[in-house]
Amino acid sequence: MMMGGGLLWIIIIIGIFFYFNNSQNRSYDSRNTVNSKTPLEILEERYARGEIDKEEFIEKKNDLLS
């Protein structure tokens, strides 16, 4: 009986390890997809939100494309 209890704790500890290891990989993947935008796409979004004006958008766009 004592051997079964120890085995149960080992399985629980291994399960917790795999759970946290897998959750860190998923959060890394989700961050990675967010950062997959090109600099031009980010610039266009900033212009669309009104964070930068037309002159600044054109200037930065020319810098990116040259």
C-alpha positions, 0 to 999 in steps of 0.5 A, a space after each residue: 500500500 505504501 508503494 502505491 502512494 509513493 507512485 501516485 505522488 510521482 505521477 502527480 509531480 510529473 503531471 504538474 511538470 508537464 502541465 506547466 511546461 506545456 502552458 509556457 510553450 503555448 504562451 510563447 507561441 501566442 506571443 510569437 504570432 502577435 509579433 509576426 506582423 511586418 513593420 509596415 503592417 504595424 505602421 499602417 495600424 498606428 496610422 489607422 488608430 490615429 497615433 501618427 499623422 499622414 506626414 509621419 506615416 509617409 516618412 516612416 513608410 519611405 524609410 521602411 521601403 528604402 
